[in-house]
Amino acid sequence: MILNSVWTLFLVLGLMLPPAVRVDQTAKSAGVTAAISPANPITGVTTVSIKGTASAGATVTDTSTFPDGTVHTFSVKADGNAQYMDGPFVLQQLGTFHDVLQDRATGASTSIAYAGLGDFTVAVNPASQKAAKGQTVNFTVTFTSVAGFEGQVVLSALHWSHIRGATAWWSEPSIFVPSKRSASAVLKIRSSANTPAGTYGNIIVRGSNGSVTHSAPAKLSLTVN
């Protein structure tokens, strides 16, 4: 009799309790895939996309750290077949991109790293110049595409400031290097009437794109008469 009463109470309490919440384990464990296509793009030239899968209809965010260290976020939506495509776009920087793709519906994420092919070289002609005090000299610096690279190269110069009283500037702060071709810019250095006569060397010219920086093999020198 006691057992029957306990069983009856258990059934009553069971009917009074709210139903258990059913967790969709399939949705929670749904992963994200990502791959760059095509696999070996040329920087500045090849149109690429990041393609993969997520949960159907979900928003996928792509948090991309560019080679120069800047962070950019993009969003796309997966279709009814759980496929998504981020792009198309062109890689504008040399170096490695690091992306985190996250399914906003499930929280699942994956990481990919990729880089474009190509490079550039730097050359200067002439590497040495002579000038009277107060005159301006021009060094022509040529940037040449390697393996198809195309992009903007930011220009800089080092060690010219040890020429007392001198000023230096580029004909333009950056230069566009076409694919499989060359482009030139001019570094201008002007001494002053107070610049001591002598030869000033070890002046370095260089260019940067993304995380890649190259200097001209020849160091510049300026002789002030």
C-alpha positions as CSV (number, residue, x, y, z in Angstrom):
1,M,0.0,0.0,0.0
2,I,2.9,2.4,0.8
3,L,4.6,1.5,-2.4
4,N,1.5,2.3,-4.4
5,S,1.1,5.7,-2.7
6,V,4.8,6.6,-3.5
7,W,4.4,5.6,-7.1
8,T,1.2,7.6,-7.4
9,L,2.9,10.7,-5.9
10,F,5.8,10.2,-8.4
11,L,3.5,10.2,-11.3
12,V,1.6,13.3,-10.1
13,L,4.8,15.2,-9.6
14,G,6.1,14.1,-13.0
15,L,3.0,15.5,-14.7
16,M,3.4,18.8,-12.9
17,L,7.0,19.3,-13.8
18,P,7.7,21.3,-17.1
19,P,9.0,19.2,-20.0
20,A,12.8,19.0,-20.4
21,V,14.3,21.3,-22.9
22,R,15.6,19.4,-25.9
23,V,19.0,20.5,-27.1
24,D,19.8,20.2,-30.8
25,Q,23.2,18.6,-30.5
26,T,23.6,18.5,-34.2
27,A,23.3,22.3,-34.5
28,K,25.6,22.9,-31.6
29,S,28.4,20.7,-33.0
30,A,28.0,21.9,-36.6
31,G,31.5,23.0,-37.7
32,V,32.8,25.6,-40.1
33,T,35.1,24.9,-43.0
34,A,37.1,27.4,-45.1
35,A,39.5,27.3,-48.0
36,I,41.0,30.0,-50.3
37,S,40.2,29.5,-54.0
38,P,42.3,29.5,-56.1
39,A,45.0,28.1,-53.9
40,N,48.0,30.1,-55.2
41,P,46.9,33.6,-56.1
42,I,49.2,36.4,-57.3
43,T,49.2,39.4,-55.0
44,G,47.3,42.3,-56.6
45,V,46.2,40.3,-59.7
46,T,44.3,37.1,-59.0
47,T,40.6,37.3,-57.9
48,V,40.1,35.0,-55.0
49,S,37.3,33.8,-52.6
50,I,37.1,32.1,-49.3
51,K,34.6,29.2,-49.7
52,G,33.3,26.8,-47.1
53,T,30.3,25.4,-45.1
54,A,28.5,26.5,-42.0
55,S,25.0,25.9,-40.7
56,A,22.3,26.6,-43.3
57,G,21.2,30.3,-43.4
58,A,23.7,31.4,-40.8
59,T,25.7,34.6,-40.9
60,V,29.5,33.9,-41.1
61,T,31.9,36.6,-40.0
62,D,35.4,36.7,-41.3
63,T,37.9,38.5,-39.0
64,S,41.0,39.0,-41.1
65,T,44.4,40.2,-39.8
66,F,46.2,41.6,-42.8
67,P,50.0,41.3,-43.3
68,D,50.5,44.9,-42.1
69,G,48.8,44.1,-38.8
70,T,45.5,45.8,-39.4
71,V,42.2,43.9,-38.7
72,H,39.2,43.9,-40.9
73,T,35.8,42.2,-40.5
74,F,33.5,40.9,-43.2
75,S,30.2,39.1,-43.1
76,V,28.5,36.7,-45.5
77,K,25.5,34.4,-45.3
78,A,25.4,30.7,-45.8
79,D,22.7,29.5,-48.2
80,G,20.1,26.7,-47.6
81,N,22.7,24.1,-48.5
82,A,25.1,25.4,-45.8
83,Q,27.5,26.8,-48.4
84,Y,29.0,30.3,-48.2
85,M,31.4,32.4,-50.2
86,D,33.4,35.4,-48.9
87,G,34.5,37.4,-52.0
88,P,35.5,37.7,-54.7
89,F,38.4,40.0,-53.8
90,V,42.1,40.7,-54.7
91,L,44.9,40.4,-52.1
92,Q,46.5,43.8,-51.9
93,Q,49.4,43.1,-49.6
94,L,52.4,40.8,-49.6
95,G,52.8,38.5,-46.6
96,T,50.4,36.2,-44.7
97,F,46.8,36.8,-44.0
98,H,45.3,35.2,-40.9
99,D,41.5,34.8,-40.8
100,V,39.0,33.5,-38.3
101,L,35.7,32.3,-39.7
102,Q,32.8,32.1,-37.2
103,D,29.2,30.7,-37.6
104,R,27.2,33.3,-35.7
105,A,24.3,30.8,-35.3
106,T,26.3,28.0,-33.5
107,G,29.5,29.8,-32.4
108,A,31.6,27.3,-34.3
109,S,34.8,28.7,-35.8
110,T,37.8,27.8,-37.8
111,S,41.1,29.6,-38.8
112,I,43.0,29.8,-42.1
113,A,46.2,31.4,-43.2
114,Y,47.1,32.2,-46.8
115,A,49.4,34.4,-48.8
116,G,49.7,35.7,-52.4
117,L,52.6,34.9,-54.7
118,G,55.0,37.6,-56.1
119,D,57.5,40.1,-54.8
120,F,59.4,43.2,-56.0
121,T,63.0,44.4,-56.2
122,V,64.5,47.8,-55.6
123,A,67.4,49.4,-57.5
124,V,68.9,52.9,-57.6
125,N,70.9,54.8,-60.3
126,P,73.1,56.6,-59.9
127,A,74.1,55.5,-56.3
128,S,76.5,58.5,-55.8
129,Q,76.1,62.2,-56.5
130,K,78.1,65.4,-56.1
131,A,76.6,68.8,-55.4
132,A,77.6,72.3,-54.3
133,K,76.2,73.5,-51.0
134,G,72.5,74.4,-51.2
135,Q,71.9,72.3,-54.4
136,T,69.4,69.5,-54.8
137,V,70.4,66.1,-56.2
138,N,68.1,63.4,-57.6
139,F,68.4,59.7,-57.0
140,T,66.2,57.6,-59.3
141,V,64.9,54.5,-57.6
142,T,63.2,51.7,-59.6
143,F,60.8,49.1,-58.3
144,T,60.3,46.0,-60.4
145,S,57.5,43.4,-60.2
146,V,58.6,39.8,-59.6
147,A,56.5,36.8,-60.4
148,G,53.5,38.9,-61.4
149,F,53.2,41.0,-58.2
150,E,51.1,44.2,-58.6
151,G,50.5,46.8,-55.9
152,Q,51.3,50.0,-54.1
153,V,54.8,50.3,-52.6
154,V,55.4,52.9,-49.8
155,L,58.7,54.6,-50.1
156,S,61.2,55.5,-47.3
157,A,64.8,56.5,-46.8
158,L,67.2,56.1,-43.9
159,H,70.3,57.9,-42.6
160,W,70.1,60.9,-44.8
161,S,69.5,63.1,-41.7
162,H,73.1,62.8,-40.7
163,I,73.8,65.4,-43.5
164,R,73.7,68.5,-41.4
165,G,71.2,71.1,-42.6
166,A,69.9,68.8,-45.4
167,T,66.3,68.1,-46.3
168,A,65.0,65.0,-48.2
169,W,61.7,64.1,-49.9
170,W,60.3,61.8,-52.5
171,S,58.7,62.8,-55.7
172,E,55.7,60.9,-54.4
173,P,55.1,59.1,-51.1
174,S,54.2,55.8,-52.7
175,I,54.3,54.3,-56.2
176,F,52.2,51.8,-58.1
177,V,54.1,48.9,-59.5
178,P,52.3,47.2,-62.4
179,S,52.4,43.4,-62.9
180,K,55.5,42.2,-64.7
181,R,56.7,45.8,-65.1
182,S,58.7,48.5,-63.3
183,A,58.0,52.0,-61.9
184,S,60.4,54.7,-60.7
185,A,60.3,57.4,-58.1
186,V,62.9,60.1,-57.3
187,L,64.5,60.7,-53.9
188,K,65.6,64.3,-53.7
189,I,68.2,65.6,-51.2
190,R,69.1,69.2,-50.8
191,S,72.0,70.4,-48.7
192,S,72.2,73.8,-47.1
193,A,74.7,76.6,-47.1
194,N,75.7,75.4,-43.6
195,T,76.3,71.7,-44.6
196,P,80.0,70.8,-44.0
197,A,81.8,69.7,-47.2
198,G,82.5,66.0,-47.4
199,T,81.1,62.7,-48.5
200,Y,78.0,61.3,-46.8
201,G,77.3,57.6,-47.3
202,N,75.2,54.8,-46.0
203,I,71.9,56.3,-47.2
204,I,69.4,53.5,-47.6
205,V,66.3,53.6,-49.9
206,R,63.5,51.1,-49.5
207,G,59.9,50.2,-50.3
208,S,57.2,48.3,-48.3
209,N,54.0,46.5,-49.2
210,G,52.1,44.7,-46.5
211,S,54.7,43.0,-44.2
212,V,57.4,42.9,-46.9
213,T,60.1,45.5,-47.1
214,H,63.0,45.6,-49.5
215,S,66.0,47.9,-49.7
216,A,68.2,48.7,-52.7
217,P,71.4,46.7,-52.6
218,A,73.5,49.8,-53.2
219,K,73.7,52.4,-50.5
220,L,73.6,56.0,-51.6
221,S,76.3,58.6,-51.1
222,L,76.3,62.4,-51.5
223,T,79.5,64.5,-51.8
224,V,79.0,68.1,-50.9
225,N,81.6,70.4,-52.3
